[in-house]
Amino acid sequence: HYGENRYGGGTHTKTPLTSGAFALLKEIERVGIGLDLTHLSDEAFWQAVDAFAGVVLASHQNARRFVDDQRQFSDEQLKVVIERGGVIGAALDAWMLQPNFKRGVTQPEITLDRV
């Protein structure tokens, strides 16, 4: 999720996947579970899509081009999910949809059109 764990880096890290992550990916693929790429570090994202041949998705993800934060996916990352036939679900947090939003300071101005 956020930070590092036993399998690699999450949001706001630059940590790659650990060796244990590759065995886990093989098992997830073997049993036919989809892999949610949301919250992976950029490095871990690219390693995961290279190592995993199963279904991928991004359950709650937005575009970095609109709000520039590592938590959001780059256009290239979004394209990989789309090319692999994955699903991309929107995240409805104001900070992820409204540039320069500051929690407790900025009034959210989010509409469905923005989403």
N, C-alpha and C positions, 0 to 999 in steps of 0.2 A: 504494500500500500504506500505509505509515506516512509521514506528512509530505507534502511537496509534490513535484510532478513537472511535466513539461512540459504535461500535460493538465489539471492542477488539484490540488485538495486531497484528501489521503487521511486516514486515521485521525488523530485528535487535531489537526486543523487546522480553520480556518474558511474556508479558501480555496475560492472558486468554481471552476467550469470555466474554462479558458482558451479563447480563440477557436479554437485548433487542435483542441480537444476536440470542438467541434460538427461539424467536417468529418470527424473520425474516427468519431463516432457515426453520421453519415449513411452512411459507407462500411460500417461494421459492419452497419447495418440493411440496406443494399443487398445484401450478400452473404449475409444470413440467419444471422448469428452471434448467439447470445444474449448479452445484456449482464449481466455479474456486477456487482451493485451493492455487494457487500461491500467494505469499506475506504474508501468514499467519505466525504468530509466531509458533514455534513448539507446544506450549501448545494449542493455538487456533486451529491448524491443527487437533490434536488428538480429541479435543472436537467436532469439526465440523464433522469429519468422524463418530464419535460415535452417534451424534445427528441427522444426516442427512441421510435418506435412499434413496435419489434420485441419479441421475447421477452426478459423480464427474469428474473433469478434472484438469489438470495443463497446462494452455495455453502457458506458456513460462517459462520453468523450466529445470534445469540441475542437475547433480548428485554431492552431497557433497563429495563423495569419491574422485572426481577428483580435485575439488577446494573447500577447506574446509571453507565454509562460511555459516552462518545460512540461507542466501537467497536461497541456493541450498537445494534440498531435500535429506534426508538420504535414504539409500537403503530400509529401512523399510517403509518410507513414499511412495516411488516410488512403492513398492510392493502393498501397499494398493490401490493406484490409479489403478494399473493394475488388481488386484483381483476384483475390483468393475467395471471393464469393461470401465474404463475411458481412456481418451486420454492425452498423454504427449507431449507437443510441446517444441522444443528446444529454448533456449534463445541464441542469437548470439553475446552477448557482450563479448569482448575479456577477460575481467577480470573473466568472468564466465566459460571460456573454457581453459584458459592458467594459470597454477599455477604460483604464484608470479608475475603476471602481475601488473604493476604500470602505471596508466594513465599518459601520458606525459613523461614517462621515458623509459618504455619497448616497444620494437617494437613488434606489434602483429604478431604471427606466427600461425594463425588459418587456418586450411584447412577443407574441407568437411569431410575428414576422421576423423578429431578430433571431429567434431560435431557428 
